Amino acid sequence: MLISNQAVGDSCADLCMVELALRKKQWSVQSWDQQCSFLPNRMLKVKVCDRRVIRTTNAERTVTLPATLQPAIDIMVPEYNQARAFVRPSGTEDVVRVYAEASTQEDADDLASRVACAVYDHANGSGVRPEEPSAKRSKQ
């Protein structure tokens, strides 16, 4: 029986699936909440001439086009503790959304700014180029 359809975003079905999973694991909502901790993060958007120049894979976490963008992101991420960053094109406007997280808010902000600059440079950014962080981070 199909009770969940991610295409339509059925929140009632999602809630039932969560309840089922919690019962199966014999977890309370509180014990489930304790399994997860959130890292500081920053989300930015970068204006581009055409959002369709960005192509992604791996649930929109890996850039396949332009081919030079993902390697640029991959060089930046290891410079921060517990970091990750990814970009994805907007579905409705000519912008690319940037998401970055790291062990501190300062590092998340710094990484997001650097990735935003890379998006601008590699994906034909438009308007004002995002501001570079004031000091480049050293590998930690």
C-alpha atoms as one frame of an Amber mdcrd trajectory, in Angstrom:
protein
   0.000   0.000   0.000   1.380   3.396  -1.007   0.937   5.851   1.876   3.625
   8.388   1.088   4.145  10.452  -2.027   7.089  12.844  -1.853   6.023  14.559
  -5.077   2.940  16.105  -3.467   4.453  16.791  -0.043   1.760  15.035   1.957
   2.588  16.062   5.520  -0.031  13.770   7.075   1.503  10.734   5.366   4.971
  11.939   6.429   3.816  12.171  10.032   2.408   8.634   9.881   5.722   7.351
   8.471   7.635   9.068  11.301   5.282   7.570  13.884   5.730   4.128  12.345
   9.535   4.447  12.340   9.612   5.641  15.953   7.439   2.743  17.112   9.562
   0.250  15.190  12.725   1.592  16.865  10.935   1.944  20.215  11.959   5.611
  20.433  10.081   8.516  21.935  10.010  11.868  20.171  12.500  13.102  22.786
  14.975  10.274  22.115  14.629  10.906  18.369  15.351  14.605  18.907  18.509
  13.725  20.863  19.868  11.804  17.842  20.288  14.985  15.853  22.386  18.076
  16.403  22.496  20.949  13.989  25.633  22.752  12.931  25.735  26.496  12.366
  24.832  27.258   8.759  24.390  30.012   6.241  22.241  30.188   3.132  22.895
  32.725   0.386  21.730  33.260  -3.146  23.757  34.383  -6.125  22.244  36.070
  -9.174  23.256  34.432 -12.447  22.421  35.172 -16.077  20.779  31.759 -16.541
  20.138  29.309 -13.703  20.077  26.428 -16.195  23.878  26.512 -16.489  23.974
  24.746 -13.092  23.253  21.012 -13.172  23.341  18.827 -10.074  23.165  15.192
  -9.022  23.209  13.278  -5.721  19.991  14.882  -4.414  21.238  18.322  -5.558
  24.380  18.092  -3.402  26.906  17.702  -6.225  27.373  20.043  -9.177  27.963
  18.365 -12.542  27.897  21.542 -14.664  29.755  23.785 -14.947  32.466  21.166
 -14.554  34.841  23.570 -12.784  32.487  24.528  -9.952  32.338  21.323  -7.863
  36.149  20.947  -7.744  36.365  24.550  -6.507  33.858  23.781  -3.727  35.656
  20.518  -2.898  38.911  22.426  -2.315  37.247  24.854   0.131  35.249  22.481
   2.329  38.172  20.602   3.984  39.561  23.917   5.226  36.813  23.989   7.881
  35.875  21.644  10.717  32.724  19.553  10.236  31.898  21.449   7.059  29.881
  20.827   3.942  28.607  23.069   1.193  26.441  22.648  -1.848  24.640  24.761
  -4.414  21.492  24.314  -6.426  19.706  26.413  -9.007  16.397  27.999  -8.130
  13.416  26.446  -9.828  11.795  29.797 -10.542  14.359  32.596 -10.839  17.865
  33.132 -12.179  19.616  32.590  -8.874  21.705  29.814  -7.409  21.179  28.974
  -3.739  24.263  28.340  -1.621  24.169  26.287   1.577  27.151  25.920   3.907
  27.567  24.559   7.398  30.562  24.241   9.702  31.442  23.852  13.365  31.199
  27.616  14.043  28.933  30.323  12.654  31.969  32.327  11.575  33.258  29.395
   9.521  29.827  28.693   8.018  29.521  32.355   6.992  33.042  32.362   5.576
  32.550  29.153   3.603  29.191  30.310   2.223  30.733  33.580   1.048  33.602
  31.790  -0.673  31.251  29.321  -2.368  29.003  32.207  -3.471  32.034  33.861
  -5.099  32.870  30.586  -6.851  29.300  30.313  -8.157  29.492  33.865  -9.468
  32.837  33.205 -11.156  32.080  29.756 -12.606  28.382  30.149 -13.487  28.238
  33.564 -15.160  27.077  35.606 -12.191  25.197  38.830 -12.813  24.983  42.060
 -10.896  27.334  42.725  -8.008  29.809  39.947  -7.221  29.391  38.526  -3.690
  31.844  39.925  -1.192  34.921  37.835  -0.400  35.436  37.009   3.278  37.875
  39.415   4.924  40.505  36.801   5.743  41.101  33.527   3.945  40.944  30.592
   6.333  43.837  28.295   6.937  43.332  24.546   7.047  42.333  23.496  10.552
